[in-house]
Structures are given as C-alpha cells and as structure tokens.
Amino acid sequence: MNSHRRILVIGASGHAHSLLALLQRHGGYRPVGLIDSFQPAGTCLHGMLILGGEDDVPQLCDRHNVQHLLVAFGDNFQRQAMTQRLQRQCPEALWPSLVDPSAVVATDARLAPGVVVMAQAHVGAGCLLEAGSLLNTKASLDHDGRLGAFASLAPGSITGGRVRTGDRSFIGLGARVIQGVQIGCDTVVGAGSLVLEDLPAGVLAYGAPARVVRSRPADQPYL
C-alpha cells in the first residue's frame, strides 16, 4: 500500500466503523488513527487508536505525515460544519472522494472532493455528487441526478432520473423518489417514504405519498 496516502478519520461513531471497512476494501489509503474530541487519546475503537481531538488535527497531520482527511459523521449538517472548521485549520489538506469497490459509478458521473459512495451503491450516467455528499449502502442515484453538497441517501434509498436533492438534505432508509423531483436544501425525507412531487427547503416529509409534516431547522438531528 502507498505509505504516502495516509488518512486521518475524523469521528469514531458507527459511520466511522463503516468507513474504515470501506478504506480496507478500497486499498488506496492507510488510516493512521481516529479523531474524537469526546474520548481520551489512546482509546481503541474499531481496531484503531484515537489520536486526539479536533484541535489536535494540524499537529497530528505534521507528526504522521498525513495530507488526507475524511470526516466520518453521518449527520449532514455536522459533517459540513466539521469539514469547514478543518479546512480553516488545515488549508493544505486533501479531501479524497472514495468509492467502494462493489459500487457501480458511471464513467461520466462527477464526484467532488469528500464524496463517499458506499458498498453496492449505484451512481447513474451524468450524475453530479457535490462536495461531501454521501451515498450509503445499496442507495441509487439514477441518471442525470444531482446530490447537493453534504446531502445523503440512506441505505436502500432510490431516486429516479433527474432528481435534484438540495444541500444537506437527507433521503431516509428505503425511501423512493420518482423521476424529475426537486428537493430543497435541509429537508429530511422519512424512511420508507414515496416522494411523488417537489419538496421545499427546510421541511420534514414522510409517508406514501410523502407529505410535509412540519418545518425543521438545518441543524436539527435526524439520525
């Protein structure tokens, strides 16, 4: 393995566990440790040591010759917030896009820095995945779709062609979105929902067909 492609994993939750498994299958990066501000350095989780907290990242990058960073937060708002803080602390850091070897990604799809495509996910022809977005296990973004910055599709969720999902929005476990639908920023679609028409920004919607049930602030947890 190329020792120059070392990577620090920011976070130590279940999502970090999943990303460590992806990194092992991917083979292009070697995680040197985890970053977690709420557990003491030296703690071992998921077979990796916690090296320090958020404030320690710049010096840890220097100490371990790390250029690449990966934020392992499942929550979209928190993943963006952490990424932005680290970009200010470590302006020279690189944010690789990672695709599990079992995923299918069209040759003309475009993946921005920080994108993660998990096991058995599908990215169709002409799709755009913007910075920090996430396709979870067996999720599918069909042709000419757009997944906004730090947005995510939960495991098993499926979109038809030309679906546009706004920044930080979340399509829940097993949800379906028909072709051509547009979903605004910071919107959450509940698990198992069927989305048949456009949804505005900043709402929670669920059901089959999905209906808006209330508004939601951008930083409200949903996982």
C-alpha positions in Angstrom: 0.0 0.0 0.0 1.3 3.5 -0.8 2.5 4.9 2.5 2.2 8.5 1.3 -1.6 8.2 1.1 -2.2 8.2 4.8 -5.5 9.5 6.0 -7.0 10.7 9.3 -10.5 9.7 10.0 -12.5 12.4 11.9 -15.0 10.7 14.1 -15.4 7.4 16.0 -19.1 6.5 15.6 -20.7 3.7 13.7 -20.3 5.7 10.5 -16.6 5.8 11.1 -16.6 2.0 11.6 -18.3 1.7 8.1 -15.8 4.0 6.5 -12.8 2.1 8.0 -14.2 -1.0 6.3 -14.5 0.9 3.0 -10.9 2.0 3.3 -9.8 -1.5 3.9 -11.6 -2.7 0.7 -10.5 0.4 -1.3 -6.8 -0.2 -0.6 -5.7 3.3 -1.7 -5.4 4.9 1.7 -4.0 3.9 5.1 -5.9 5.2 8.1 -3.4 6.2 10.8 -6.0 6.8 13.6 -9.3 8.4 14.6 -10.0 11.9 15.8 -12.6 12.3 18.6 -13.0 15.2 21.0 -15.1 13.3 23.5 -12.9 10.3 24.2 -9.4 10.2 25.6 -6.4 9.8 23.3 -5.2 6.2 23.3 -8.7 4.7 23.4 -9.0 1.9 20.9 -12.3 1.7 18.8 -13.0 -0.3 15.7 -9.4 -1.6 15.8 -7.9 2.0 15.6 -6.5 4.3 18.2 -8.0 7.7 18.9 -5.0 10.0 18.5 -6.6 13.2 19.8 -9.4 15.7 19.3 -10.4 18.3 16.7 -7.9 20.9 17.9 -5.0 18.4 17.6 -5.5 17.7 13.8 -2.9 20.1 12.4 -0.1 18.8 14.6 -1.2 15.2 14.1 -1.0 15.7 10.3 2.5 17.0 10.7 3.5 14.2 13.1 2.2 11.4 11.0 2.9 12.9 7.5 -0.9 13.0 6.7 -2.3 15.0 3.8 -5.7 13.4 3.5 -8.7 13.9 5.8 -12.0 12.1 6.0 -14.9 13.3 8.1 -16.9 10.3 9.3 -20.1 12.0 10.5 -23.4 10.6 9.3 -25.3 13.7 10.1 -25.1 16.1 7.1 -25.1 19.4 8.9 -22.4 18.2 11.3 -20.3 16.7 8.5 -20.3 20.1 6.7 -19.6 22.1 9.9 -16.6 19.9 10.8 -15.3 19.9 7.3 -15.4 23.7 7.2 -13.6 24.1 10.5 -10.9 21.7 9.4 -10.5 23.5 6.1 -9.7 26.6 8.1 -7.3 24.8 10.4 -5.6 22.7 7.6 -5.9 24.7 4.3 -3.5 22.3 2.6 -5.4 19.2 3.4 -6.8 17.0 0.7 -10.3 15.6 0.7 -10.5 12.4 -1.4 -13.6 11.0 -3.0 -14.0 7.4 -2.0 -15.9 4.7 -3.9 -16.3 1.2 -2.5 -15.1 -1.4 -5.0 -18.5 -3.1 -5.0 -20.3 0.2 -6.1 -21.2 1.0 -9.7 -20.4 4.5 -10.9 -21.0 5.7 -14.4 -17.9 6.8 -16.3 -19.3 10.3 -16.9 -20.5 10.8 -13.3 -18.8 13.6 -11.5 -17.7 13.2 -7.9 -16.5 16.3 -6.0 -13.9 16.2 -3.1 -15.1 14.5 0.0 -17.8 12.3 -1.7 -18.3 8.8 -0.3 -20.1 6.0 -2.2 -20.6 3.0 0.0 -20.9 -0.7 -0.8 -23.2 -1.8 -3.6 -24.4 1.8 -4.3 -25.2 3.0 -7.8 -24.4 6.3 -9.5 -26.0 6.7 -12.9 -24.9 8.3 -16.1 -24.5 12.1 -16.0 -24.9 12.4 -12.2 -23.2 15.1 -10.1 -22.3 14.4 -6.5 -21.2 17.6 -4.8 -18.7 18.1 -2.1 -19.1 16.0 1.0 -22.2 14.1 -0.2 -22.8 10.5 0.7 -24.4 7.5 -0.9 -25.0 4.8 1.7 -25.1 1.0 1.2 -27.3 0.0 -1.8 -28.5 3.5 -2.4 -29.1 4.5 -6.0 -28.9 7.9 -7.7 -30.2 7.4 -11.3 -29.2 9.1 -14.5 -28.6 12.9 -14.5 -29.3 13.2 -10.8 -27.7 15.8 -8.5 -26.9 15.2 -4.9 -26.1 18.6 -3.3 -23.2 19.4 -1.0 -23.2 17.3 2.1 -26.5 15.7 1.2 -27.1 12.0 1.6 -29.1 9.0 0.6 -29.6 6.4 3.3 -29.2 2.7 2.8 -31.5 1.3 0.2 -33.0 4.6 -0.9 -33.6 5.1 -4.6 -34.1 8.1 -6.9 -35.4 8.1 -10.4 -33.7 10.1 -13.2 -33.0 13.8 -13.0 -33.8 14.1 -9.3 -32.2 17.1 -7.6 -31.5 16.9 -3.9 -30.5 20.1 -2.1 -27.5 20.8 0.1 -27.5 18.9 3.4 -30.8 17.1 2.6 -31.4 13.5 3.7 -33.4 10.8 1.9 -34.2 8.2 4.6 -33.8 4.4 4.7 -35.6 2.7 1.8 -37.3 5.9 0.6 -38.2 6.2 -3.1 -38.2 9.5 -5.2 -39.7 9.4 -8.6 -38.0 11.0 -11.7 -37.7 14.7 -12.1 -38.5 15.6 -8.5 -36.6 18.5 -6.8 -36.0 18.5 -3.1 -34.9 21.8 -1.4 -31.9 22.2 1.0 -32.0 21.0 4.6 -35.0 18.8 4.0 -35.5 15.3 5.5 -37.5 12.5 3.9 -38.5 9.9 6.3 -37.7 6.2 6.0 -39.9 4.2 3.6 -41.5 7.3 2.0 -42.6 7.7 -1.6 -41.9 11.1 -3.0 -44.1 12.0 -5.9 -43.7 15.8 -6.1 -41.3 18.5 -5.3 -40.5 19.3 -1.7 -39.4 22.7 -0.4 -36.4 23.6 1.7 -36.2 23.1 5.4 -39.0 20.6 6.0 -39.6 17.1 7.3 -41.7 14.9 5.0 -42.8 11.3 5.1 -45.4 8.8 4.1 -46.6 7.2 0.8 -47.1 9.5 -0.8 -44.8 11.8 1.2 -46.4 14.9 2.8 -44.8 17.8 4.6 -45.5 17.5 8.3 -43.5 20.4 9.7 -40.6 22.7 9.1 -37.2 21.9 10.6 -34.0 23.9 11.4 -31.0 23.0 9.4 -29.0 21.8 12.5 -31.8 19.6 13.9 -30.6 16.0 14.4 -32.4 13.3 12.4 -30.3 10.2 12.9 
